[in-house]
Amino acid sequence: MTKLLQKAFQEAQKLSENLQDEIAQQLLADIENELKWQETLANSEINLDILQKMAQSALIEDQEGKTEEKGFGEE
């Protein structure tokens, strides 16, 4: 475990149990999503051209003002 992650856990221990559980749920969800993403990218059958086109499309939509800015986790 990295020193930064250790520090984060030490700081989290100072919070209420409810907040600690919220942080734990968020962290577990983030870890699960990261593992799925890594698995997807490691899949040799994935068509990187499709991902590139999707990314380009998202950038164009943003430049055209068709997106809206939201905070992390907002829907």
All heavy atoms as a GROMACS GRO file, in nm:
protein
  600
    1MET      N    1   0.084  -0.117   0.000
    1MET     CA    2   0.000   0.000   0.000
    1MET      C    3   0.089   0.124   0.000
    1MET      O    4   0.189   0.128   0.070
    1MET     CB    5  -0.090  -0.001   0.126
    1MET     CG    6  -0.183   0.116   0.132
    1MET     SD    7  -0.288   0.127   0.279
    1MET     CE    8  -0.356  -0.034   0.293
    2THR      N    9   0.049   0.222  -0.078
    2THR     CA   10   0.130   0.343  -0.087
    2THR      C   11   0.113   0.429   0.039
    2THR      O   12   0.016   0.414   0.114
    2THR     CB   13   0.091   0.429  -0.208
    2THR    OG1   14  -0.041   0.481  -0.188
    2THR    CG2   15   0.096   0.349  -0.337
    3LYS      N   16   0.209   0.517   0.059
    3LYS     CA   17   0.202   0.607   0.174
    3LYS      C   18   0.082   0.699   0.165
    3LYS      O   19   0.018   0.730   0.266
    3LYS     CB   20   0.331   0.689   0.186
    3LYS     CG   21   0.449   0.605   0.226
    3LYS     CD   22   0.575   0.689   0.239
    3LYS     CE   23   0.692   0.598   0.279
    3LYS     NZ   24   0.815   0.673   0.300
    4LEU      N   25   0.049   0.742   0.044
    4LEU     CA   26  -0.066   0.832   0.028
    4LEU      C   27  -0.197   0.762   0.064
    4LEU      O   28  -0.282   0.820   0.132
    4LEU     CB   29  -0.072   0.884  -0.116
    4LEU     CG   30  -0.183   0.985  -0.146
    4LEU    CD1   31  -0.172   1.107  -0.056
    4LEU    CD2   32  -0.178   1.025  -0.293
    5LEU      N   33  -0.210   0.637   0.022
    5LEU     CA   34  -0.331   0.562   0.056
    5LEU      C   35  -0.338   0.537   0.206
    5LEU      O   36  -0.446   0.548   0.267
    5LEU     CB   37  -0.338   0.430  -0.022
    5LEU     CG   38  -0.466   0.350  -0.009
    5LEU    CD1   39  -0.588   0.434  -0.047
    5LEU    CD2   40  -0.459   0.224  -0.094
    6GLN      N   41  -0.225   0.507   0.268
    6GLN     CA   42  -0.221   0.491   0.414
    6GLN      C   43  -0.266   0.619   0.484
    6GLN      O   44  -0.343   0.614   0.579
    6GLN     CB   45  -0.081   0.454   0.460
    6GLN     CG   46  -0.041   0.311   0.430
    6GLN     CD   47   0.103   0.281   0.470
    6GLN    OE1   48   0.184   0.371   0.489
    6GLN    NE2   49   0.134   0.152   0.481
    7LYS      N   50  -0.216   0.733   0.435
    7LYS     CA   51  -0.254   0.861   0.493
    7LYS      C   52  -0.404   0.884   0.479
    7LYS      O   53  -0.470   0.930   0.573
    7LYS     CB   54  -0.176   0.975   0.428
    7LYS     CG   55  -0.208   1.110   0.485
    7LYS     CD   56  -0.127   1.220   0.420
    7LYS     CE   57  -0.166   1.355   0.482
    7LYS     NZ   58  -0.091   1.465   0.425
    8ALA      N   59  -0.460   0.851   0.362
    8ALA     CA   60  -0.604   0.868   0.340
    8ALA      C   61  -0.684   0.784   0.439
    8ALA      O   62  -0.783   0.831   0.495
    8ALA     CB   63  -0.639   0.830   0.196
    9PHE      N   64  -0.641   0.661   0.462
    9PHE     CA   65  -0.711   0.576   0.558
    9PHE      C   66  -0.698   0.630   0.700
    9PHE      O   67  -0.794   0.625   0.778
    9PHE     CB   68  -0.661   0.431   0.551
    9PHE     CG   69  -0.714   0.355   0.432
    9PHE    CD1   70  -0.628   0.286   0.350
    9PHE    CD2   71  -0.849   0.352   0.404
    9PHE    CE1   72  -0.677   0.215   0.240
    9PHE    CE2   73  -0.899   0.281   0.296
    9PHE     CZ   74  -0.812   0.213   0.213
   10GLN      N   75  -0.582   0.681   0.734
   10GLN     CA   76  -0.563   0.740   0.867
   10GLN      C   77  -0.656   0.859   0.887
   10GLN      O   78  -0.716   0.875   0.993
   10GLN     CB   79  -0.417   0.783   0.887
   10GLN     CG   80  -0.323   0.666   0.903
   10GLN     CD   81  -0.176   0.710   0.900
   10GLN    OE1   82  -0.144   0.824   0.868
   10GLN    NE2   83  -0.086   0.617   0.931
   11GLU      N   84  -0.667   0.942   0.785
   11GLU     CA   85  -0.756   1.058   0.793
   11GLU      C   86  -0.902   1.015   0.800
   11GLU      O   87  -0.981   1.074   0.871
   11GLU     CB   88  -0.733   1.153   0.675
   11GLU     CG   89  -0.598   1.222   0.678
   11GLU     CD   90  -0.578   1.310   0.801
   11GLU    OE1   91  -0.668   1.388   0.835
   11GLU    OE2   92  -0.471   1.298   0.865
   12ALA      N   93  -0.936   0.912   0.724
   12ALA     CA   94  -1.074   0.863   0.723
   12ALA      C   95  -1.115   0.810   0.861
   12ALA      O   96  -1.231   0.820   0.900
   12ALA     CB   97  -1.090   0.754   0.617
   13GLN      N   98  -1.019   0.757   0.936
   13GLN     CA   99  -1.049   0.705   1.069
   13GLN      C  100  -1.099   0.814   1.164
   13GLN      O  101  -1.166   0.784   1.262
   13GLN     CB  102  -0.926   0.637   1.131
   13GLN     CG  103  -0.891   0.506   1.065
   13GLN     CD  104  -0.763   0.446   1.121
   13GLN    OE1  105  -0.680   0.515   1.179
   13GLN    NE2  106  -0.746   0.316   1.101
   14LYS      N  107  -1.072   0.938   1.132
   14LYS     CA  108  -1.114   1.049   1.215
   14LYS      C  109  -1.261   1.086   1.192
   14LYS      O  110  -1.318   1.163   1.268
   14LYS     CB  111  -1.027   1.172   1.188
   14LYS     CG  112  -0.880   1.151   1.219
   14LYS     CD  113  -0.798   1.271   1.177
   14LYS     CE  114  -0.649   1.247   1.197
   14LYS     NZ  115  -0.567   1.360   1.147
   15LEU      N  116  -1.320   1.031   1.088
   15LEU     CA  117  -1.458   1.063   1.052
   15LEU      C  118  -1.556   0.970   1.122
   15LEU      O  119  -1.518   0.866   1.175
   15LEU     CB  120  -1.475   1.052   0.900
   15LEU     CG  121  -1.384   1.139   0.815
   15LEU    CD1  122  -1.398   1.104   0.667
   15LEU    CD2  123  -1.413   1.286   0.839
   16SER      N  124  -1.683   1.007   1.116
   16SER     CA  125  -1.787   0.923   1.176
   16SER      C  126  -1.794   0.790   1.099
   16SER      O  127  -1.749   0.781   0.984
   16SER     CB  128  -1.923   0.992   1.169
   16SER     OG  129  -1.967   1.000   1.034
   17GLU      N  130  -1.854   0.691   1.163
   17GLU     CA  131  -1.865   0.560   1.098
   17GLU      C  132  -1.947   0.569   0.970
   17GLU      O  133  -1.916   0.503   0.870
   17GLU     CB  134  -1.926   0.457   1.193
   17GLU     CG  135  -1.830   0.414   1.302
   17GLU     CD  136  -1.886   0.300   1.387
   17GLU    OE1  137  -1.985   0.236   1.346
   17GLU    OE2  138  -1.830   0.276   1.495
   18ASN      N  139  -2.051   0.652   0.971
   18ASN     CA  140  -2.134   0.667   0.850
   18ASN      C  141  -2.051   0.720   0.734
   18ASN      O  142  -2.062   0.671   0.622
   18ASN     CB  143  -2.253   0.760   0.877
   18ASN     CG  144  -2.356   0.697   0.968
   18ASN    OD1  145  -2.362   0.575   0.982
   18ASN    ND2  146  -2.439   0.780   1.029
   19LEU      N  147  -1.971   0.824   0.759
   19LEU     CA  148  -1.888   0.879   0.654
   19LEU      C  149  -1.781   0.780   0.610
   19LEU      O  150  -1.749   0.771   0.491
   19LEU     CB  151  -1.823   1.010   0.699
   19LEU     CG  152  -1.916   1.131   0.702
   19LEU    CD1  153  -1.846   1.251   0.763
   19LEU    CD2  154  -1.968   1.163   0.564
   20GLN      N  155  -1.726   0.706   0.705
   20GLN     CA  156  -1.627   0.604   0.669
   20GLN      C  157  -1.689   0.500   0.576
   20GLN      O  158  -1.627   0.458   0.477
   20GLN     CB  159  -1.572   0.535   0.795
   20GLN     CG  160  -1.479   0.622   0.876
   20GLN     CD  161  -1.424   0.548   0.997
   20GLN    OE1  162  -1.394   0.430   0.990
   20GLN    NE2  163  -1.410   0.621   1.107
   21ASP      N  164  -1.812   0.459   0.606
   21ASP     CA  165  -1.880   0.360   0.522
   21ASP      C  166  -1.909   0.418   0.382
   21ASP      O  167  -1.895   0.347   0.282
   21ASP     CB  168  -2.009   0.312   0.587
   21ASP     CG  169  -1.985   0.213   0.699
   21ASP    OD1  170  -1.872   0.161   0.710
   21ASP    OD2  171  -2.080   0.187   0.776
   22GLU      N  172  -1.946   0.545   0.376
   22GLU     CA  173  -1.970   0.610   0.246
   22GLU      C  174  -1.842   0.610   0.162
   22GLU      O  175  -1.845   0.577   0.044
   22GLU     CB  176  -2.015   0.754   0.266
   22GLU     CG  177  -2.163   0.772   0.267
   22GLU     CD  178  -2.202   0.919   0.271
   22GLU    OE1  179  -2.159   0.995   0.181
   22GLU    OE2  180  -2.275   0.957   0.363
   23ILE      N  181  -1.733   0.649   0.226
   23ILE     CA  182  -1.605   0.652   0.156
   23ILE      C  183  -1.566   0.512   0.111
   23ILE      O  184  -1.518   0.492  -0.001
   23ILE     CB  185  -1.495   0.715   0.245
   23ILE    CG1  186  -1.524   0.865   0.263
   23ILE    CG2  187  -1.356   0.693   0.186
   23ILE    CD1  188  -1.438   0.932   0.367
   24ALA      N  189  -1.587   0.414   0.197
   24ALA     CA  190  -1.554   0.276   0.163
   24ALA      C  191  -1.636   0.228   0.043
   24ALA      O  192  -1.582   0.163  -0.048
   24ALA     CB  193  -1.577   0.185   0.283
   25GLN      N  194  -1.764   0.260   0.041
   25GLN     CA  195  -1.849   0.220  -0.072
   25GLN      C  196  -1.802   0.285  -0.201
   25GLN      O  197  -1.796   0.220  -0.306
   25GLN     CB  198  -1.995   0.256  -0.044
   25GLN     CG  199  -2.061   0.168   0.061
   25GLN     CD  200  -2.201   0.215   0.099
   25GLN    OE1  201  -2.239   0.327   0.070
   25GLN    NE2  202  -2.276   0.128   0.165
   26GLN      N  203  -1.769   0.413  -0.194
   26GLN     CA  204  -1.720   0.483  -0.313
   26GLN      C  205  -1.588   0.423  -0.361
   26GLN      O  206  -1.570   0.401  -0.482
   26GLN     CB  207  -1.699   0.632  -0.281
   26GLN     CG  208  -1.827   0.708  -0.259
   26GLN     CD  209  -1.801   0.850  -0.208
   26GLN    OE1  210  -1.687   0.894  -0.196
   26GLN    NE2  211  -1.908   0.922  -0.178
   27LEU      N  212  -1.498   0.394  -0.268
   27LEU     CA  213  -1.369   0.338  -0.304
   27LEU      C  214  -1.385   0.199  -0.367
   27LEU      O  215  -1.323   0.168  -0.470
   27LEU     CB  216  -1.277   0.332  -0.182
   27LEU     CG  217  -1.137   0.279  -0.205
   27LEU    CD1  218  -1.063   0.362  -0.308
   27LEU    CD2  219  -1.059   0.277  -0.075
   28LEU      N  220  -1.469   0.116  -0.309
   28LEU     CA  221  -1.492  -0.017  -0.364
   28LEU      C  222  -1.553  -0.010  -0.504
   28LEU      O  223  -1.514  -0.086  -0.593
   28LEU     CB  224  -1.581  -0.099  -0.271
   28LEU     CG  225  -1.514  -0.142  -0.140
   28LEU    CD1  226  -1.618  -0.201  -0.045
   28LEU    CD2  227  -1.403  -0.242  -0.167
   29ALA      N  228  -1.645   0.083  -0.525
   29ALA     CA  229  -1.705   0.100  -0.658
   29ALA      C  230  -1.599   0.148  -0.757
   29ALA      O  231  -1.594   0.100  -0.871
   29ALA     CB  232  -1.821   0.199  -0.650
   30ASP      N  233  -1.514   0.241  -0.716
   30ASP     CA  234  -1.407   0.290  -0.802
   30ASP      C  235  -1.310   0.178  -0.839
   30ASP      O  236  -1.268   0.167  -0.954
   30ASP     CB  237  -1.330   0.404  -0.736
   30ASP     CG  238  -1.409   0.534  -0.733
   30ASP    OD1  239  -1.512   0.545  -0.803
   30ASP    OD2  240  -1.367   0.625  -0.659
   31ILE      N  241  -1.276   0.096  -0.742
   31ILE     CA  242  -1.184  -0.016  -0.768
   31ILE      C  243  -1.248  -0.114  -0.866
   31ILE      O  244  -1.184  -0.159  -0.961
   31ILE     CB  245  -1.145  -0.087  -0.636
   31ILE    CG1  246  -1.056   0.006  -0.552
   31ILE    CG2  247  -1.077  -0.220  -0.664
   31ILE    CD1  248  -1.033  -0.042  -0.411
   32GLU      N  249  -1.375  -0.146  -0.844
   32GLU     CA  250  -1.445  -0.238  -0.934
   32GLU      C  251  -1.448  -0.182  -1.077
   32GLU      O  252  -1.420  -0.254  -1.173
   32GLU     CB  253  -1.587  -0.263  -0.885
   32GLU     CG  254  -1.666  -0.359  -0.970
   32GLU     CD  255  -1.806  -0.384  -0.917
   32GLU    OE1  256  -1.833  -0.352  -0.801
   32GLU    OE2  257  -1.888  -0.434  -0.995
   33ASN      N  258  -1.480  -0.053  -1.090
   33ASN     CA  259  -1.484   0.009  -1.222
   33ASN      C  260  -1.346   0.011  -1.288
   33ASN      O  261  -1.334  -0.013  -1.408
   33ASN     CB  262  -1.540   0.151  -1.213
   33ASN     CG  263  -1.688   0.152  -1.182
   33ASN    OD1  264  -1.760   0.057  -1.213
   33ASN    ND2  265  -1.735   0.258  -1.120
   34GLU      N  266  -1.244   0.038  -1.210
   34GLU     CA  267  -1.108   0.040  -1.265
   34GLU      C  268  -1.067  -0.098  -1.314
   34GLU      O  269  -1.008  -0.112  -1.422
   34GLU     CB  270  -1.009   0.090  -1.160
   34GLU     CG  271  -0.866   0.098  -1.208
   34GLU     CD  272  -0.844   0.193  -1.324
   34GLU    OE1  273  -0.916   0.294  -1.335
   34GLU    OE2  274  -0.753   0.166  -1.407
   35LEU      N  275  -1.099  -0.201  -1.237
   35LEU     CA  276  -1.065  -0.338  -1.278
   35LEU      C  277  -1.139  -0.376  -1.406
   35LEU      O  278  -1.082  -0.440  -1.495
   35LEU     CB  279  -1.096  -0.437  -1.166
   35LEU     CG  280  -1.006  -0.426  -1.042
   35LEU    CD1  281  -1.056  -0.516  -0.931
   35LEU    CD2  282  -0.861  -0.456  -1.077
   36LYS      N  283  -1.266  -0.337  -1.417
   36LYS     CA  284  -1.342  -0.366  -1.538
   36LYS      C  285  -1.281  -0.293  -1.658
   36LYS      O  286  -1.271  -0.348  -1.766
   36LYS     CB  287  -1.488  -0.324  -1.521
   36LYS     CG  288  -1.569  -0.416  -1.435
   36LYS     CD  289  -1.712  -0.368  -1.422
   36LYS     CE  290  -1.792  -0.455  -1.328
   36LYS     NZ  291  -1.929  -0.402  -1.310
   37TRP      N  292  -1.242  -0.167  -1.636
   37TRP     CA  293  -1.182  -0.089  -1.744
   37TRP      C  294  -1.051  -0.152  -1.789
   37TRP      O  295  -1.025  -0.164  -1.909
   37TRP     CB  296  -1.162   0.054  -1.697
   37TRP     CG  297  -1.108   0.146  -1.802
   37TRP    CD1  298  -0.990   0.214  -1.796
   37TRP    CD2  299  -1.166   0.182  -1.927
   37TRP    NE1  300  -0.973   0.290  -1.910
   37TRP    CE2  301  -1.080   0.270  -1.992
   37TRP    CE3  302  -1.285   0.145  -1.991
   37TRP    CZ2  303  -1.107   0.324  -2.118
   37TRP    CZ3  304  -1.312   0.198  -2.118
   37TRP    CH2  305  -1.223   0.287  -2.178
   38GLN      N  306  -0.968  -0.192  -1.694
   38GLN     CA  307  -0.841  -0.257  -1.729
   38GLN      C  308  -0.865  -0.386  -1.805
   38GLN      O  309  -0.793  -0.418  -1.900
   38GLN     CB  310  -0.758  -0.282  -1.603
   38GLN     CG  311  -0.700  -0.157  -1.543
   38GLN     CD  312  -0.620  -0.184  -1.417
   38GLN    OE1  313  -0.586  -0.297  -1.385
   38GLN    NE2  314  -0.589  -0.078  -1.344
   39GLU      N  315  -0.965  -0.461  -1.764
   39GLU     CA  316  -0.999  -0.586  -1.832
   39GLU      C  317  -1.044  -0.558  -1.976
   39GLU      O  318  -1.006  -0.627  -2.069
   39GLU     CB  319  -1.110  -0.659  -1.756
   39GLU     CG  320  -1.149  -0.792  -1.815
   39GLU     CD  321  -1.258  -0.860  -1.735
   39GLU    OE1  322  -1.256  -0.851  -1.611
   39GLU    OE2  323  -1.346  -0.921  -1.798
   40THR      N  324  -1.124  -0.454  -1.992
   40THR     CA  325  -1.172  -0.417  -2.125
   40THR      C  326  -1.056  -0.380  -2.215
   40THR      O  327  -1.048  -0.424  -2.330
   40THR     CB  328  -1.271  -0.298  -2.115
   40THR    OG1  329  -1.384  -0.340  -2.038
   40THR    CG2  330  -1.317  -0.254  -2.252
   41LEU      N  331  -0.965  -0.298  -2.165
   41LEU     CA  332  -0.852  -0.254  -2.246
   41LEU      C  333  -0.755  -0.368  -2.276
   41LEU      O  334  -0.686  -0.366  -2.377
   41LEU     CB  335  -0.779  -0.139  -2.178
   41LEU     CG  336  -0.859  -0.008  -2.169
   41LEU    CD1  337  -0.778   0.096  -2.094
   41LEU    CD2  338  -0.900   0.041  -2.306
   42ALA      N  339  -0.749  -0.467  -2.187
   42ALA     CA  340  -0.660  -0.580  -2.208
   42ALA      C  341  -0.717  -0.681  -2.307
   42ALA      O  342  -0.644  -0.766  -2.358
   42ALA     CB  343  -0.631  -0.650  -2.074
   43ASN      N  344  -0.845  -0.668  -2.337
   43ASN     CA  345  -0.911  -0.760  -2.428
   43ASN      C  346  -0.860  -0.735  -2.570
   43ASN      O  347  -0.879  -0.628  -2.626
   43ASN     CB  348  -1.063  -0.740  -2.420
   43ASN     CG  349  -1.139  -0.837  -2.507
   43ASN    OD1  350  -1.082  -0.909  -2.588
   43ASN    ND2  351  -1.270  -0.839  -2.490
   44SER      N  352  -0.796  -0.835  -2.627
   44SER     CA  353  -0.737  -0.818  -2.760
   44SER      C  354  -0.844  -0.807  -2.868
   44SER      O  355  -0.814  -0.764  -2.980
   44SER     CB  356  -0.644  -0.935  -2.791
   44SER     OG  357  -0.718  -1.057  -2.792
   45GLU      N  358  -0.968  -0.842  -2.837
   45GLU     CA  359  -1.074  -0.836  -2.937
   45GLU      C  360  -1.138  -0.698  -2.945
   45GLU      O  361  -1.219  -0.672  -3.034
   45GLU     CB  362  -1.182  -0.941  -2.905
   45GLU     CG  363  -1.132  -1.083  -2.916
   45GLU     CD  364  -1.238  -1.184  -2.877
   45GLU    OE1  365  -1.356  -1.148  -2.870
   45GLU    OE2  366  -1.201  -1.300  -2.855
   46ILE      N  367  -1.104  -0.610  -2.852
   46ILE     CA  368  -1.166  -0.477  -2.850
   46ILE      C  369  -1.121  -0.399  -2.973
   46ILE      O  370  -1.006  -0.408  -3.015
   46ILE     CB  371  -1.131  -0.400  -2.721
   46ILE    CG1  372  -1.217  -0.277  -2.710
   46ILE    CG2  373  -0.986  -0.363  -2.715
   46ILE    CD1  374  -1.208  -0.211  -2.574
   47ASN      N  375  -1.213  -0.329  -3.030
   47ASN     CA  376  -1.184  -0.250  -3.148
   47ASN      C  377  -1.146  -0.108  -3.103
   47ASN      O  378  -1.233  -0.028  -3.069
   47ASN     CB  379  -1.305  -0.248  -3.242
   47ASN     CG  380  -1.275  -0.182  -3.373
   47ASN    OD1  381  -1.183  -0.100  -3.385
   47ASN    ND2  382  -1.353  -0.215  -3.475
   48LEU      N  383  -1.018  -0.078  -3.104
   48LEU     CA  384  -0.970   0.052  -3.058
   48LEU      C  385  -1.018   0.164  -3.149
   48LEU      O  386  -1.031   0.278  -3.105
   48LEU     CB  387  -0.819   0.052  -3.044
   48LEU     CG  388  -0.763  -0.041  -2.936
   48LEU    CD1  389  -0.611  -0.035  -2.934
   48LEU    CD2  390  -0.818  -0.005  -2.799
   49ASP      N  391  -1.046   0.133  -3.275
   49ASP     CA  392  -1.098   0.235  -3.365
   49ASP      C  393  -1.232   0.287  -3.315
   49ASP      O  394  -1.260   0.407  -3.323
   49ASP     CB  395  -1.113   0.180  -3.507
   49ASP     CG  396  -0.980   0.159  -3.576
   49ASP    OD1  397  -0.881   0.225  -3.537
   49ASP    OD2  398  -0.974   0.076  -3.669
   50ILE      N  399  -1.315   0.198  -3.265
   50ILE     CA  400  -1.446   0.239  -3.212
   50ILE      C  401  -1.428   0.331  -3.093
   50ILE      O  402  -1.494   0.434  -3.083
   50ILE     CB  403  -1.531   0.115  -3.175
   50ILE    CG1  404  -1.571   0.040  -3.302
   50ILE    CG2  405  -1.654   0.157  -3.096
   50ILE    CD1  406  -1.642  -0.091  -3.277
   51LEU      N  407  -1.336   0.295  -3.002
   51LEU     CA  408  -1.311   0.380  -2.886
   51LEU      C  409  -1.260   0.517  -2.929
   51LEU      O  410  -1.300   0.620  -2.875
   51LEU     CB  411  -1.210   0.314  -2.791
   51LEU     CG  412  -1.261   0.200  -2.706
   51LEU    CD1  413  -1.146   0.142  -2.623
   51LEU    CD2  414  -1.373   0.245  -2.615
   52GLN      N  415  -1.173   0.519  -3.028
   52GLN     CA  416  -1.118   0.645  -3.077
   52GLN      C  417  -1.228   0.731  -3.138
   52GLN      O  418  -1.235   0.852  -3.114
   52GLN     CB  419  -1.008   0.620  -3.180
   52GLN     CG  420  -0.938   0.746  -3.224
   52GLN     CD  421  -0.821   0.717  -3.318
   52GLN    OE1  422  -0.807   0.606  -3.369
   52GLN    NE2  423  -0.738   0.817  -3.339
   53LYS      N  424  -1.318   0.670  -3.214
   53LYS     CA  425  -1.429   0.744  -3.275
   53LYS      C  426  -1.523   0.798  -3.167
   53LYS      O  427  -1.574   0.911  -3.178
   53LYS     CB  428  -1.504   0.655  -3.373
   53LYS     CG  429  -1.428   0.630  -3.501
   53LYS     CD  430  -1.502   0.534  -3.592
   53LYS     CE  431  -1.416   0.502  -3.714
   53LYS     NZ  432  -1.478   0.403  -3.802
   54MET      N  433  -1.548   0.718  -3.064
   54MET     CA  434  -1.634   0.763  -2.954
   54MET      C  435  -1.572   0.882  -2.881
   54MET      O  436  -1.640   0.979  -2.848
   54MET     CB  437  -1.661   0.647  -2.856
   54MET     CG  438  -1.750   0.540  -2.913
   54MET     SD  439  -1.760   0.393  -2.808
   54MET     CE  440  -1.836   0.460  -2.661
   55ALA      N  441  -1.442   0.875  -2.858
   55ALA     CA  442  -1.372   0.985  -2.791
   55ALA      C  443  -1.376   1.110  -2.876
   55ALA      O  444  -1.402   1.221  -2.825
   55ALA     CB  445  -1.229   0.944  -2.760
   56GLN      N  446  -1.351   1.096  -3.006
   56GLN     CA  447  -1.355   1.211  -3.096
   56GLN      C  448  -1.494   1.272  -3.099
   56GLN      O  449  -1.510   1.394  -3.097
   56GLN     CB  450  -1.311   1.169  -3.237
   56GLN     CG  451  -1.297   1.285  -3.333
   56GLN     CD  452  -1.188   1.382  -3.292
   56GLN    OE1  453  -1.087   1.344  -3.238
   56GLN    NE2  454  -1.210   1.509  -3.318
   57SER      N  455  -1.596   1.188  -3.102
   57SER     CA  456  -1.734   1.236  -3.102
   57SER      C  457  -1.765   1.314  -2.975
   57SER      O  458  -1.831   1.419  -2.979
   57SER     CB  459  -1.830   1.117  -3.116
   57SER     OG  460  -1.963   1.159  -3.108
   58ALA      N  461  -1.718   1.263  -2.862
   58ALA     CA  462  -1.740   1.332  -2.734
   58ALA      C  463  -1.672   1.468  -2.733
   58ALA      O  464  -1.728   1.567  -2.683
   58ALA     CB  465  -1.690   1.245  -2.619
   59LEU      N  466  -1.552   1.475  -2.786
   59LEU     CA  467  -1.480   1.603  -2.793
   59LEU      C  468  -1.553   1.703  -2.882
   59LEU      O  469  -1.565   1.821  -2.847
   59LEU     CB  470  -1.337   1.582  -2.843
   59LEU     CG  471  -1.242   1.512  -2.746
   59LEU    CD1  472  -1.111   1.478  -2.816
   59LEU    CD2  473  -1.216   1.599  -2.624
   60ILE      N  474  -1.604   1.656  -2.994
   60ILE     CA  475  -1.678   1.744  -3.085
   60ILE      C  476  -1.805   1.795  -3.018
   60ILE      O  477  -1.837   1.914  -3.024
   60ILE     CB  478  -1.709   1.672  -3.218
   60ILE    CG1  479  -1.579   1.651  -3.296
   60ILE    CG2  480  -1.811   1.750  -3.300
   60ILE    CD1  481  -1.593   1.558  -3.415
   61GLU      N  482  -1.878   1.706  -2.953
   61GLU     CA  483  -2.000   1.747  -2.882
   61GLU      C  484  -1.968   1.852  -2.777
   61GLU      O  485  -2.043   1.949  -2.760
   61GLU     CB  486  -2.067   1.626  -2.817
   61GLU     CG  487  -2.139   1.537  -2.915
   61GLU     CD  488  -2.207   1.420  -2.847
   61GLU    OE1  489  -2.223   1.421  -2.722
   61GLU    OE2  490  -2.248   1.327  -2.918
   62ASP      N  491  -1.858   1.835  -2.707
   62ASP     CA  492  -1.819   1.932  -2.606
   62ASP      C  493  -1.786   2.067  -2.670
   62ASP      O  494  -1.830   2.172  -2.622
   62ASP     CB  495  -1.700   1.881  -2.525
   62ASP     CG  496  -1.666   1.972  -2.408
   62ASP    OD1  497  -1.756   2.000  -2.326
   62ASP    OD2  498  -1.550   2.016  -2.400
   63GLN      N  499  -1.712   2.065  -2.779
   63GLN     CA  500  -1.676   2.188  -2.849
   63GLN      C  501  -1.799   2.260  -2.904
   63GLN      O  502  -1.803   2.383  -2.912
   63GLN     CB  503  -1.578   2.160  -2.963
   63GLN     CG  504  -1.441   2.118  -2.914
   63GLN     CD  505  -1.350   2.068  -3.026
   63GLN    OE1  506  -1.394   2.047  -3.138
   63GLN    NE2  507  -1.224   2.045  -2.993
   64GLU      N  508  -1.901   2.184  -2.940
   64GLU     CA  509  -2.024   2.242  -2.994
   64GLU      C  510  -2.120   2.286  -2.883
   64GLU      O  511  -2.230   2.332  -2.911
   64GLU     CB  512  -2.093   2.141  -3.086
   64GLU     CG  513  -2.015   2.114  -3.214
   64GLU     CD  514  -2.077   2.005  -3.299
   64GLU    OE1  515  -2.170   1.935  -3.251
   64GLU    OE2  516  -2.033   1.988  -3.414
   65GLY      N  517  -2.080   2.268  -2.759
   65GLY     CA  518  -2.164   2.310  -2.646
   65GLY      C  519  -2.280   2.216  -2.619
   65GLY      O  520  -2.378   2.255  -2.555
   66LYS      N  521  -2.269   2.093  -2.663
   66LYS     CA  522  -2.377   1.996  -2.643
   66LYS      C  523  -2.361   1.915  -2.515
   66LYS      O  524  -2.435   1.821  -2.492
   66LYS     CB  525  -2.385   1.902  -2.763
   66LYS     CG  526  -2.423   1.971  -2.892
   66LYS     CD  527  -2.428   1.872  -3.007
   66LYS     CE  528  -2.466   1.940  -3.137
   66LYS     NZ  529  -2.465   1.846  -3.250
   67THR      N  530  -2.264   1.951  -2.434
   67THR     CA  531  -2.244   1.881  -2.307
   67THR      C  532  -2.265   1.980  -2.193
   67THR      O  533  -2.268   2.101  -2.214
   67THR     CB  534  -2.101   1.824  -2.299
   67THR    OG1  535  -2.007   1.932  -2.310
   67THR    CG2  536  -2.075   1.722  -2.408
   68GLU      N  537  -2.282   1.927  -2.075
   68GLU     CA  538  -2.295   2.014  -1.959
   68GLU      C  539  -2.198   1.968  -1.851
   68GLU      O  540  -2.176   1.848  -1.833
   68GLU     CB  541  -2.438   2.018  -1.905
   68GLU     CG  542  -2.496   1.884  -1.865
   68GLU     CD  543  -2.640   1.895  -1.822
   68GLU    OE1  544  -2.728   1.900  -1.910
   68GLU    OE2  545  -2.663   1.896  -1.700
   69GLU      N  546  -2.141   2.065  -1.782
   69GLU     CA  547  -2.041   2.036  -1.681
   69GLU      C  548  -2.112   1.990  -1.553
   69GLU      O  549  -2.207   2.052  -1.508
   69GLU     CB  550  -1.958   2.160  -1.653
   69GLU     CG  551  -1.834   2.130  -1.572
   69GLU     CD  552  -1.737   2.247  -1.571
   69GLU    OE1  553  -1.726   2.316  -1.674
   69GLU    OE2  554  -1.675   2.267  -1.467
   70LYS      N  555  -2.063   1.880  -1.497
   70LYS     CA  556  -2.118   1.828  -1.372
   70LYS      C  557  -2.003   1.785  -1.284
   70LYS      O  558  -1.894   1.754  -1.332
   70LYS     CB  559  -2.208   1.708  -1.399
   70LYS     CG  560  -2.334   1.743  -1.474
   70LYS     CD  561  -2.426   1.625  -1.482
   70LYS     CE  562  -2.556   1.666  -1.550
   70LYS     NZ  563  -2.651   1.555  -1.550
   71GLY      N  564  -2.029   1.779  -1.156
   71GLY     CA  565  -1.930   1.732  -1.061
   71GLY      C  566  -1.922   1.580  -1.062
   71GLY      O  567  -2.006   1.511  -1.119
   72PHE      N  568  -1.821   1.530  -0.999
   72PHE     CA  569  -1.799   1.386  -0.992
   72PHE      C  570  -1.918   1.318  -0.926
   72PHE      O  571  -1.965   1.356  -0.821
   72PHE     CB  572  -1.672   1.356  -0.911
   72PHE     CG  573  -1.637   1.211  -0.905
   72PHE    CD1  574  -1.578   1.149  -1.013
   72PHE    CD2  575  -1.664   1.136  -0.793
   72PHE    CE1  576  -1.547   1.015  -1.010
   72PHE    CE2  577  -1.632   1.003  -0.787
   72PHE     CZ  578  -1.574   0.942  -0.897
   73GLY      N  579  -1.972   1.217  -0.994
   73GLY     CA  580  -2.083   1.139  -0.938
   73GLY      C  581  -2.219   1.201  -0.961
   73GLY      O  582  -2.321   1.139  -0.926
   74GLU      N  583  -2.226   1.320  -1.021
   74GLU     CA  584  -2.355   1.382  -1.051
   74GLU      C  585  -2.412   1.320  -1.177
   74GLU      O  586  -2.340   1.286  -1.270
   74GLU     CB  587  -2.341   1.531  -1.071
   74GLU     CG  588  -2.309   1.609  -0.947
   74GLU     CD  589  -2.301   1.757  -0.974
   74GLU    OE1  590  -2.252   1.796  -1.082
   74GLU    OE2  591  -2.342   1.834  -0.886
   75GLU      N  592  -2.545   1.307  -1.178
   75GLU     CA  593  -2.610   1.252  -1.298
   75GLU      C  594  -2.685   1.358  -1.372
   75GLU      O  595  -2.727   1.455  -1.324
   75GLU     CB  596  -2.702   1.139  -1.258
   75GLU     CG  597  -2.622   1.021  -1.204
   75GLU     CD  598  -2.708   0.900  -1.184
   75GLU    OE1  599  -2.808   0.883  -1.255
   75GLU    OE2  600  -2.676   0.820  -1.096
   0.00000   0.00000   0.00000
